[in-house]
Amino acid sequence: MISGLFLFLALLMLALGLTLFSAKLAGVNFATYWLVCFLLTGIAAITALADLALIRRKLRKEQQQLIQSTVEDARSEKAKGSLQKE
């Protein structure tokens, strides 16, 4: 979610830098402006990768819980079946 905010800010800076501010950006201001835009893009990418890692970890945990509950259900069904045979 926060990566979307950084990406939006970088895209906004890109659009403004190429249109409204293009005549005003020169020298150090030019370098600083585009460095900030580049940094916002990098932060967006890093936070997106962090979000991806969190999602993968959550999915792995949910899959493990699903497998565990399936095994437990199978064991309880097997136990019920063996009790009914006796």
Distance bins in CASP14 RR format, pairs under 12 A and 6 or more apart:
PFRMAT RR
TARGET T0000
AUTHOR 0000-0000-0000
RMODE 2
METHOD distances of the structure
MODEL  1
1 7 0 0 0 0 0 1 0 0 0 0 0
1 8 0 0 0 0 0 1 0 0 0 0 0
1 44 0 0 0 0 0 1 0 0 0 0 0
1 47 0 0 0 0 1 0 0 0 0 0 0
1 48 0 0 0 0 0 1 0 0 0 0 0
1 50 0 0 0 0 0 1 0 0 0 0 0
1 51 1 0 0 1 0 0 0 0 0 0 0
1 54 0 0 0 0 0 1 0 0 0 0 0
1 55 0 0 0 0 0 1 0 0 0 0 0
2 8 0 0 0 0 0 1 0 0 0 0 0
2 9 0 0 0 0 0 1 0 0 0 0 0
2 40 0 0 0 0 0 1 0 0 0 0 0
2 43 0 0 0 0 1 0 0 0 0 0 0
2 44 0 0 0 0 1 0 0 0 0 0 0
2 46 0 0 0 0 0 1 0 0 0 0 0
2 47 1 0 1 0 0 0 0 0 0 0 0
2 48 0 0 0 0 1 0 0 0 0 0 0
2 50 0 0 0 0 1 0 0 0 0 0 0
2 51 0 0 0 0 1 0 0 0 0 0 0
2 54 0 0 0 0 0 1 0 0 0 0 0
3 9 0 0 0 0 0 1 0 0 0 0 0
3 10 0 0 0 0 0 1 0 0 0 0 0
3 40 0 0 0 0 0 1 0 0 0 0 0
3 41 0 0 0 0 0 1 0 0 0 0 0
3 42 0 0 0 0 1 0 0 0 0 0 0
3 43 1 0 0 1 0 0 0 0 0 0 0
3 44 1 0 1 0 0 0 0 0 0 0 0
3 45 1 0 0 1 0 0 0 0 0 0 0
3 46 0 0 0 0 1 0 0 0 0 0 0
3 47 1 1 0 0 0 0 0 0 0 0 0
3 48 1 0 1 0 0 0 0 0 0 0 0
3 49 0 0 0 0 1 0 0 0 0 0 0
3 50 0 0 0 0 1 0 0 0 0 0 0
3 51 1 0 0 1 0 0 0 0 0 0 0
3 52 0 0 0 0 1 0 0 0 0 0 0
3 54 0 0 0 0 0 1 0 0 0 0 0
4 10 0 0 0 0 1 0 0 0 0 0 0
4 11 0 0 0 0 1 0 0 0 0 0 0
4 12 0 0 0 0 0 1 0 0 0 0 0
4 40 0 0 0 0 0 1 0 0 0 0 0
4 41 0 0 0 0 0 1 0 0 0 0 0
4 42 0 0 0 0 0 1 0 0 0 0 0
4 43 0 0 0 0 0 1 0 0 0 0 0
4 44 1 0 0 1 0 0 0 0 0 0 0
4 45 0 0 0 0 0 1 0 0 0 0 0
4 47 1 0 0 1 0 0 0 0 0 0 0
4 48 1 0 0 1 0 0 0 0 0 0 0
4 51 0 0 0 0 1 0 0 0 0 0 0
5 11 0 0 0 0 0 1 0 0 0 0 0
5 12 0 0 0 0 0 1 0 0 0 0 0
5 40 0 0 0 0 1 0 0 0 0 0 0
5 43 0 0 0 0 1 0 0 0 0 0 0
5 44 0 0 0 0 1 0 0 0 0 0 0
5 47 0 0 0 0 1 0 0 0 0 0 0
5 48 0 0 0 0 0 1 0 0 0 0 0
6 12 0 0 0 0 0 1 0 0 0 0 0
6 13 0 0 0 0 0 1 0 0 0 0 0
6 36 0 0 0 0 0 1 0 0 0 0 0
6 37 0 0 0 0 0 1 0 0 0 0 0
6 38 0 0 0 0 0 1 0 0 0 0 0
6 39 0 0 0 0 1 0 0 0 0 0 0
6 40 1 0 1 0 0 0 0 0 0 0 0
6 41 1 0 0 1 0 0 0 0 0 0 0
6 42 1 0 0 1 0 0 0 0 0 0 0
6 43 1 0 1 0 0 0 0 0 0 0 0
6 44 1 1 0 0 0 0 0 0 0 0 0
6 45 0 0 0 0 1 0 0 0 0 0 0
6 46 0 0 0 0 1 0 0 0 0 0 0
6 47 1 0 0 1 0 0 0 0 0 0 0
6 48 0 0 0 0 1 0 0 0 0 0 0
6 50 0 0 0 0 0 1 0 0 0 0 0
6 51 0 0 0 0 0 1 0 0 0 0 0
7 13 0 0 0 0 0 1 0 0 0 0 0
7 14 0 0 0 0 0 1 0 0 0 0 0
7 37 0 0 0 0 0 1 0 0 0 0 0
7 40 1 0 0 1 0 0 0 0 0 0 0
7 41 1 0 0 1 0 0 0 0 0 0 0
7 42 0 0 0 0 1 0 0 0 0 0 0
7 43 0 0 0 0 1 0 0 0 0 0 0
7 44 1 0 1 0 0 0 0 0 0 0 0
7 45 0 0 0 0 1 0 0 0 0 0 0
7 46 0 0 0 0 0 1 0 0 0 0 0
7 47 0 0 0 0 1 0 0 0 0 0 0
7 48 1 0 0 1 0 0 0 0 0 0 0
7 51 0 0 0 0 0 1 0 0 0 0 0
8 14 0 0 0 0 0 1 0 0 0 0 0
8 15 0 0 0 0 0 1 0 0 0 0 0
8 40 0 0 0 0 1 0 0 0 0 0 0
8 41 0 0 0 0 0 1 0 0 0 0 0
8 43 0 0 0 0 0 1 0 0 0 0 0
8 44 0 0 0 0 1 0 0 0 0 0 0
9 15 0 0 0 0 0 1 0 0 0 0 0
9 16 0 0 0 0 0 1 0 0 0 0 0
9 36 0 0 0 0 1 0 0 0 0 0 0
9 37 0 0 0 0 1 0 0 0 0 0 0
9 38 0 0 0 0 0 1 0 0 0 0 0
9 39 0 0 0 0 0 1 0 0 0 0 0
9 40 1 0 1 0 0 0 0 0 0 0 0
9 41 0 0 0 0 1 0 0 0 0 0 0
9 42 0 0 0 0 0 1 0 0 0 0 0
9 43 0 0 0 0 1 0 0 0 0 0 0
9 44 0 0 0 0 1 0 0 0 0 0 0
10 16 0 0 0 0 0 1 0 0 0 0 0
10 17 0 0 0 0 0 1 0 0 0 0 0
10 33 0 0 0 0 0 1 0 0 0 0 0
10 34 0 0 0 0 0 1 0 0 0 0 0
10 35 0 0 0 0 0 1 0 0 0 0 0
10 36 0 0 0 0 1 0 0 0 0 0 0
10 37 1 0 1 0 0 0 0 0 0 0 0
10 38 0 0 0 0 1 0 0 0 0 0 0
10 39 0 0 0 0 1 0 0 0 0 0 0
10 40 1 1 0 0 0 0 0 0 0 0 0
10 41 1 0 1 0 0 0 0 0 0 0 0
10 42 1 0 0 1 0 0 0 0 0 0 0
10 43 0 0 0 0 1 0 0 0 0 0 0
10 44 1 0 0 1 0 0 0 0 0 0 0
10 45 0 0 0 0 1 0 0 0 0 0 0
10 47 0 0 0 0 0 1 0 0 0 0 0
11 17 0 0 0 0 0 1 0 0 0 0 0
11 18 0 0 0 0 0 1 0 0 0 0 0
11 37 0 0 0 0 1 0 0 0 0 0 0
11 40 0 0 0 0 1 0 0 0 0 0 0
11 41 0 0 0 0 1 0 0 0 0 0 0
11 44 0 0 0 0 1 0 0 0 0 0 0
12 18 0 0 0 0 0 1 0 0 0 0 0
12 19 0 0 0 0 0 1 0 0 0 0 0
12 20 0 0 0 0 0 1 0 0 0 0 0
12 21 0 0 0 0 0 1 0 0 0 0 0
12 36 0 0 0 0 0 1 0 0 0 0 0
12 37 0 0 0 0 1 0 0 0 0 0 0
12 40 0 0 0 0 1 0 0 0 0 0 0
12 41 0 0 0 0 0 1 0 0 0 0 0
13 19 0 0 0 0 0 1 0 0 0 0 0
13 20 0 0 0 0 0 1 0 0 0 0 0
13 21 0 0 0 0 1 0 0 0 0 0 0
13 25 0 0 0 0 0 1 0 0 0 0 0
13 32 0 0 0 0 0 1 0 0 0 0 0
13 33 1 0 0 1 0 0 0 0 0 0 0
13 34 0 0 0 0 1 0 0 0 0 0 0
13 35 0 0 0 0 0 1 0 0 0 0 0
13 36 1 0 0 1 0 0 0 0 0 0 0
13 37 1 0 1 0 0 0 0 0 0 0 0
13 38 0 0 0 0 1 0 0 0 0 0 0
13 39 0 0 0 0 0 1 0 0 0 0 0
13 40 1 0 0 1 0 0 0 0 0 0 0
13 41 0 0 0 0 1 0 0 0 0 0 0
13 44 0 0 0 0 0 1 0 0 0 0 0
14 20 0 0 0 0 0 1 0 0 0 0 0
14 21 0 0 0 0 0 1 0 0 0 0 0
14 22 0 0 0 0 0 1 0 0 0 0 0
14 33 0 0 0 0 0 1 0 0 0 0 0
14 34 0 0 0 0 1 0 0 0 0 0 0
14 36 0 0 0 0 0 1 0 0 0 0 0
14 37 1 0 0 1 0 0 0 0 0 0 0
14 38 0 0 0 0 0 1 0 0 0 0 0
14 40 0 0 0 0 1 0 0 0 0 0 0
14 41 0 0 0 0 1 0 0 0 0 0 0
15 21 0 0 0 0 1 0 0 0 0 0 0
15 22 0 0 0 0 0 1 0 0 0 0 0
15 37 0 0 0 0 0 1 0 0 0 0 0
16 22 0 0 0 0 1 0 0 0 0 0 0
16 23 0 0 0 0 0 1 0 0 0 0 0
16 24 0 0 0 0 0 1 0 0 0 0 0
16 25 0 0 0 0 1 0 0 0 0 0 0
16 33 0 0 0 0 1 0 0 0 0 0 0
16 34 0 0 0 0 0 1 0 0 0 0 0
16 36 0 0 0 0 0 1 0 0 0 0 0
16 37 0 0 0 0 1 0 0 0 0 0 0
17 23 0 0 0 0 1 0 0 0 0 0 0
17 24 0 0 0 0 1 0 0 0 0 0 0
17 25 1 0 0 1 0 0 0 0 0 0 0
17 29 0 0 0 0 0 1 0 0 0 0 0
17 30 0 0 0 0 1 0 0 0 0 0 0
17 33 1 0 0 1 0 0 0 0 0 0 0
17 34 0 0 0 0 1 0 0 0 0 0 0
17 36 0 0 0 0 0 1 0 0 0 0 0
17 37 1 0 0 1 0 0 0 0 0 0 0
18 25 0 0 0 0 1 0 0 0 0 0 0
18 33 0 0 0 0 0 1 0 0 0 0 0
18 34 0 0 0 0 0 1 0 0 0 0 0
18 37 0 0 0 0 0 1 0 0 0 0 0
19 25 0 0 0 0 0 1 0 0 0 0 0
20 33 0 0 0 0 0 1 0 0 0 0 0
21 29 0 0 0 0 1 0 0 0 0 0 0
21 30 0 0 0 0 1 0 0 0 0 0 0
21 32 0 0 0 0 0 1 0 0 0 0 0
21 33 1 0 0 1 0 0 0 0 0 0 0
21 34 0 0 0 0 0 1 0 0 0 0 0
21 36 0 0 0 0 0 1 0 0 0 0 0
21 37 0 0 0 0 0 1 0 0 0 0 0
22 29 0 0 0 0 0 1 0 0 0 0 0
22 30 0 0 0 0 1 0 0 0 0 0 0
22 33 0 0 0 0 0 1 0 0 0 0 0
22 34 0 0 0 0 0 1 0 0 0 0 0
23 29 0 0 0 0 0 1 0 0 0 0 0
23 30 0 0 0 0 0 1 0 0 0 0 0
24 30 0 0 0 0 1 0 0 0 0 0 0
24 33 0 0 0 0 1 0 0 0 0 0 0
25 31 0 0 0 0 1 0 0 0 0 0 0
25 32 0 0 0 0 1 0 0 0 0 0 0
25 33 1 0 1 0 0 0 0 0 0 0 0
25 34 1 0 0 1 0 0 0 0 0 0 0
25 35 0 0 0 0 0 1 0 0 0 0 0
25 36 0 0 0 0 0 1 0 0 0 0 0
25 37 0 0 0 0 0 1 0 0 0 0 0
26 32 0 0 0 0 0 1 0 0 0 0 0
26 33 0 0 0 0 0 1 0 0 0 0 0
26 34 0 0 0 0 0 1 0 0 0 0 0
27 33 0 0 0 0 1 0 0 0 0 0 0
27 34 0 0 0 0 0 1 0 0 0 0 0
27 35 0 0 0 0 0 1 0 0 0 0 0
28 34 0 0 0 0 0 1 0 0 0 0 0
28 35 0 0 0 0 0 1 0 0 0 0 0
29 35 0 0 0 0 0 1 0 0 0 0 0
29 36 0 0 0 0 0 1 0 0 0 0 0
30 36 0 0 0 0 0 1 0 0 0 0 0
30 37 0 0 0 0 0 1 0 0 0 0 0
31 37 0 0 0 0 0 1 0 0 0 0 0
31 38 0 0 0 0 0 1 0 0 0 0 0
32 38 0 0 0 0 0 1 0 0 0 0 0
32 39 0 0 0 0 0 1 0 0 0 0 0
33 39 0 0 0 0 0 1 0 0 0 0 0
33 40 0 0 0 0 0 1 0 0 0 0 0
34 40 0 0 0 0 0 1 0 0 0 0 0
34 41 0 0 0 0 0 1 0 0 0 0 0
35 41 0 0 0 0 0 1 0 0 0 0 0
35 42 0 0 0 0 0 1 0 0 0 0 0
36 42 0 0 0 0 0 1 0 0 0 0 0
36 43 0 0 0 0 0 1 0 0 0 0 0
37 43 0 0 0 0 0 1 0 0 0 0 0
37 44 0 0 0 0 0 1 0 0 0 0 0
38 44 0 0 0 0 0 1 0 0 0 0 0
38 45 0 0 0 0 0 1 0 0 0 0 0
39 45 0 0 0 0 0 1 0 0 0 0 0
39 46 0 0 0 0 0 1 0 0 0 0 0
40 46 0 0 0 0 0 1 0 0 0 0 0
40 47 0 0 0 0 0 1 0 0 0 0 0
41 47 0 0 0 0 0 1 0 0 0 0 0
41 48 0 0 0 0 0 1 0 0 0 0 0
42 48 0 0 0 0 1 0 0 0 0 0 0
42 49 0 0 0 0 1 0 0 0 0 0 0
42 50 0 0 0 0 0 1 0 0 0 0 0
43 49 0 0 0 0 0 1 0 0 0 0 0
43 50 0 0 0 0 0 1 0 0 0 0 0
44 50 0 0 0 0 0 1 0 0 0 0 0
44 51 0 0 0 0 0 1 0 0 0 0 0
45 51 0 0 0 0 0 1 0 0 0 0 0
45 52 0 0 0 0 0 1 0 0 0 0 0
46 52 0 0 0 0 0 1 0 0 0 0 0
46 53 0 0 0 0 0 1 0 0 0 0 0
47 53 0 0 0 0 0 1 0 0 0 0 0
47 54 0 0 0 0 0 1 0 0 0 0 0
48 54 0 0 0 0 0 1 0 0 0 0 0
48 55 0 0 0 0 0 1 0 0 0 0 0
49 55 0 0 0 0 0 1 0 0 0 0 0
49 56 0 0 0 0 0 1 0 0 0 0 0
50 56 0 0 0 0 0 1 0 0 0 0 0
50 57 0 0 0 0 0 1 0 0 0 0 0
51 57 0 0 0 0 0 1 0 0 0 0 0
51 58 0 0 0 0 0 1 0 0 0 0 0
52 58 0 0 0 0 0 1 0 0 0 0 0
52 59 0 0 0 0 0 1 0 0 0 0 0
53 59 0 0 0 0 0 1 0 0 0 0 0
53 60 0 0 0 0 0 1 0 0 0 0 0
54 60 0 0 0 0 0 1 0 0 0 0 0
54 61 0 0 0 0 0 1 0 0 0 0 0
55 61 0 0 0 0 0 1 0 0 0 0 0
55 62 0 0 0 0 0 1 0 0 0 0 0
56 62 0 0 0 0 0 1 0 0 0 0 0
56 63 0 0 0 0 0 1 0 0 0 0 0
57 63 0 0 0 0 0 1 0 0 0 0 0
57 64 0 0 0 0 0 1 0 0 0 0 0
58 64 0 0 0 0 0 1 0 0 0 0 0
58 65 0 0 0 0 0 1 0 0 0 0 0
59 65 0 0 0 0 0 1 0 0 0 0 0
59 66 0 0 0 0 0 1 0 0 0 0 0
60 66 0 0 0 0 0 1 0 0 0 0 0
60 67 0 0 0 0 0 1 0 0 0 0 0
61 67 0 0 0 0 0 1 0 0 0 0 0
61 68 0 0 0 0 0 1 0 0 0 0 0
62 68 0 0 0 0 0 1 0 0 0 0 0
62 69 0 0 0 0 0 1 0 0 0 0 0
63 69 0 0 0 0 0 1 0 0 0 0 0
63 70 0 0 0 0 0 1 0 0 0 0 0
64 70 0 0 0 0 0 1 0 0 0 0 0
64 71 0 0 0 0 0 1 0 0 0 0 0
65 71 0 0 0 0 0 1 0 0 0 0 0
65 72 0 0 0 0 0 1 0 0 0 0 0
66 72 0 0 0 0 0 1 0 0 0 0 0
66 73 0 0 0 0 0 1 0 0 0 0 0
67 73 0 0 0 0 0 1 0 0 0 0 0
67 74 0 0 0 0 0 1 0 0 0 0 0
68 74 0 0 0 0 0 1 0 0 0 0 0
68 75 0 0 0 0 0 1 0 0 0 0 0
69 75 0 0 0 0 0 1 0 0 0 0 0
69 76 0 0 0 0 0 1 0 0 0 0 0
70 76 0 0 0 0 0 1 0 0 0 0 0
70 77 0 0 0 0 0 1 0 0 0 0 0
71 77 0 0 0 0 0 1 0 0 0 0 0
71 78 0 0 0 0 0 1 0 0 0 0 0
72 78 0 0 0 0 0 1 0 0 0 0 0
72 79 0 0 0 0 0 1 0 0 0 0 0
73 79 0 0 0 0 0 1 0 0 0 0 0
73 80 0 0 0 0 0 1 0 0 0 0 0
74 80 0 0 0 0 0 1 0 0 0 0 0
74 81 0 0 0 0 0 1 0 0 0 0 0
75 81 0 0 0 0 0 1 0 0 0 0 0
75 82 0 0 0 0 0 1 0 0 0 0 0
76 82 0 0 0 0 0 1 0 0 0 0 0
76 83 0 0 0 0 0 1 0 0 0 0 0
77 83 0 0 0 0 0 1 0 0 0 0 0
77 84 0 0 0 0 0 1 0 0 0 0 0
78 84 0 0 0 0 0 1 0 0 0 0 0
78 85 0 0 0 0 0 1 0 0 0 0 0
79 85 0 0 0 0 0 1 0 0 0 0 0
79 86 0 0 0 0 0 1 0 0 0 0 0
80 86 0 0 0 0 0 1 0 0 0 0 0
END
